Every structure is written in structure tokens, then in C-alpha cells.
Amino acid sequence: MLPSAYYDLKGQAAADKLNVVNAKSGLDIAKLTLLQLMNVPYNKNVKIQRQLAGSMPIQYIETADQVTIKRLPTLPTLRLPNYAAKVPKGRAGC
């Protein structure tokens, strides 16, 4: 084997190892983000399992409007439009 081919293969192996490390890091970051969005404490050994939409165990009885009304007191982002500055009609272009 030519020395140049040997060093090319060695460099490719190092790049592949780096790709594996980057993939593992990306997976850990994705798990952390998911658990943060779910408000669940982080556990590096958590196992994620895909669940088909048709096999969901919970059927929601409330409509989207009912959920919104129920959550208004606790979610400030839902109340934000109520606090927005209101411009009187006919004064928008002034």
C-alpha cells in the first residue's frame, strides 16, 4: 500500500469517528430539548419509543376553545393579545 493511500484511509477513519461523536451529541441534545419541552427532568438513559397516532391512549373530550379558556389564567402568552396597544380606528396612519 502506498503511504499516501494509508494516510488517506487514516484520515477517513478519523473523520468517521468524529461523525459518530457528532451524531451521539446531536441525539443527546435532541433528547434534552424534548424533555425540556415536556417539563420532565433530564435523564441521559431515557429511551424514546415511537407511538403511532392511531394508538394514542388518550382521547381529548375538550375542544381547543375550552382548553384555551381553561389555561388563560396560567399561560401569559395566551393573555398577550389582551394587553397589546390598541390603535383607535382612523388613527393608524398618523
Buried (B, 14 or more C-beta within 10 A) or exposed (E): EEEEEEEEEEEEEEEEEEEEEEEEEEEEEEBEEEBEEEEEEEEEEEEEEEEEEEEEEEEEEEEEEEEEEEEEEEEEEEEEEEEEEEEEEEEEEE
